[in-house]
Amino acid sequence: MIERVTVTTGSRLHFGPLAVRPTTGREFGGIGLMVDAPRCRVTVSRSETDEVIASTESARVAGWLQRYRNATRQAAAGRRIELSESIPRHSGFGSGTQTALAVATGLALLDGEANVASDELARRLGRGRRSAVGIHGFEQGGFLVDAGKRERDAVGELTCRMGFPEGWRFVLITPGSGTSMTGQSEQTAFERFPPMEAARTDRLCGIVVREILPALRAADLEAFNLGVEAYGRIVGEYFAAAQGGVFADERGERLAAAGVRGVVQTSWGPTLCVCRQDVDSATTLSESLQGDREWRDCRVRVVRGMNCGAEANARRR
């Protein structure tokens, strides 16, 4: 019998949806990737009573535990859930989905369910109402293309998954002020926006198929950066009224204007992402930003693309 399970996953970056409230076809979808940091680590173990050790996340984790039980109708055996490492919330890293799936994975394994698909775990916890990049990324890692969904309660369909060149690194820039929209504020924003024009969706799809994916397959960083930069700008222009511009933090525009290629925002921001060829070039950019007074309030990280799914380690009696 499994006594304890530790699940570790990275963060999800999302560069924007392919469609919003379309008159025909699939809704949402989009492109994104998994990176190895910031990361989430959850340990779920058997206990006489329920216990959640998760600092400021305790109420949210306890809610997922109850929701999981409601969905599976499992007997309410005691569970101890400890969140020892967490992904910053409201920063564009997909912390909610990654943490929820980590918790659900641990609970499933303790209940004797092995290899439950991430989309099923997401359904049990009510995740994936819009993007499914983080759901598929939790299971497989890599760069992902979510084709979107036709039905409201469905999980977006994964249409393509590719790995990253091992040497590439990502510079993540998270401003100290400003947060992304989540929950009800995000839902309200989507309801207020007019349907995304079919021409915009077609352009985004074209960039993915004709520019980003071929560049990734060829390990052509310049073409990849040009593609994600163009994709992010087109999405950002659509959402500009809600986030105050193409980027939630106006310094994103200045960074691009300074000649840094591939500047793209993840989700509603405020985190910006830039891909670099190797550790040295990523470190050079990181140190330059940290030494600049304009970026003094920012947390700058150099991370790598995560080409594998979450890791689950089980300990038996």
Secondary structure as the mmCIF struct_conf table of DSSP 4:
data_model
#
loop_
_struct_conf.conf_type_id
_struct_conf.id
_struct_conf.beg_label_comp_id
_struct_conf.beg_label_asym_id
_struct_conf.beg_label_seq_id
_struct_conf.end_label_comp_id
_struct_conf.end_label_asym_id
_struct_conf.end_label_seq_id
STRN STRN1 ILE A 2 HIS A 14
BEND BEND1 LEU A 18 LEU A 18
STRN STRN2 ALA A 19 ALA A 19
BEND BEND2 VAL A 20 ARG A 21
BEND BEND3 THR A 23 GLY A 25
STRN STRN3 GLU A 27 PHE A 28
STRN STRN4 GLY A 30 ARG A 46
BEND BEND4 GLU A 48 THR A 49
STRN STRN5 GLU A 51 ILE A 53
HELX_RH_3T_P HELX_RH_3T_P1 SER A 55 GLU A 57
HELX_RH_AL_P HELX_RH_AL_P1 SER A 58 THR A 72
TURN_TY1_P TURN_TY1_P1 ARG A 73 ARG A 73
STRN STRN6 ARG A 79 GLU A 85
HELX_LH_PP_P HELX_LH_PP_P1 ILE A 87 PRO A 88
TURN_TY1_P TURN_TY1_P2 ARG A 89 HIS A 90
BEND BEND5 SER A 91 PHE A 93
HELX_RH_AL_P HELX_RH_AL_P2 SER A 95 LEU A 110
TURN_TY1_P TURN_TY1_P3 ASP A 111 GLY A 112
BEND BEND6 ASN A 115 ASN A 115
HELX_RH_AL_P HELX_RH_AL_P3 SER A 118 LEU A 125
TURN_TY1_P TURN_TY1_P4 GLY A 126 GLY A 126
BEND BEND7 ARG A 129 ARG A 130
HELX_RH_AL_P HELX_RH_AL_P4 VAL A 133 GLN A 140
BEND BEND8 GLY A 142 GLY A 142
STRN STRN7 PHE A 143 ASP A 146
STRN STRN8 LYS A 149 LYS A 149
BEND BEND9 ARG A 150 GLU A 151
TURN_TY1_P TURN_TY1_P5 ARG A 152 ASP A 153
BEND BEND10 ALA A 154 ALA A 154
HELX_LH_PP_P HELX_LH_PP_P2 VAL A 155 GLU A 157
STRN STRN9 LEU A 158 MET A 162
HELX_LH_PP_P HELX_LH_PP_P3 GLY A 163 PRO A 165
TURN_TY1_P TURN_TY1_P6 GLU A 166 GLY A 167
STRN STRN10 ARG A 169 THR A 174
BEND BEND11 GLY A 176 SER A 177
HELX_RH_AL_P HELX_RH_AL_P5 GLY A 183 ARG A 192
BEND BEND12 PHE A 193 PHE A 193
HELX_LH_PP_P HELX_LH_PP_P4 PRO A 194 GLU A 197
HELX_RH_AL_P HELX_RH_AL_P6 ALA A 198 ILE A 207
HELX_RH_PI_P HELX_RH_PI_P1 VAL A 208 ILE A 212
HELX_RH_AL_P HELX_RH_AL_P7 LEU A 213 ARG A 217
TURN_TY1_P TURN_TY1_P7 ALA A 218 ALA A 219
HELX_RH_AL_P HELX_RH_AL_P8 LEU A 221 GLN A 243
TURN_TY1_P TURN_TY1_P8 GLY A 244 GLY A 244
BEND BEND13 GLY A 245 ASP A 249
TURN_TY1_P TURN_TY1_P9 GLU A 250 GLU A 250
HELX_RH_AL_P HELX_RH_AL_P9 ARG A 251 ALA A 257
TURN_TY1_P TURN_TY1_P10 ALA A 258 GLY A 259
TURN_TY1_P TURN_TY1_P11 ARG A 261 GLY A 262
STRN STRN11 VAL A 264 GLN A 265
TURN_TY1_P TURN_TY1_P12 SER A 267 TRP A 268
BEND BEND14 PRO A 270 PRO A 270
STRN STRN12 LEU A 272 ARG A 276
BEND BEND15 GLN A 277 ASP A 278
HELX_RH_AL_P HELX_RH_AL_P10 VAL A 279 GLN A 290
TURN_TY1_P TURN_TY1_P13 GLY A 291 GLY A 291
BEND BEND16 ASP A 292 ASP A 292
HELX_RH_3T_P HELX_RH_3T_P2 ARG A 293 TRP A 295
TURN_TY1_P TURN_TY1_P14 ARG A 296 ASP A 297
STRN STRN13 ARG A 299 VAL A 303
STRN STRN14 GLY A 305 GLY A 305
BEND BEND17 CYS A 308 CYS A 308
STRN STRN15 GLU A 311 ARG A 316
#
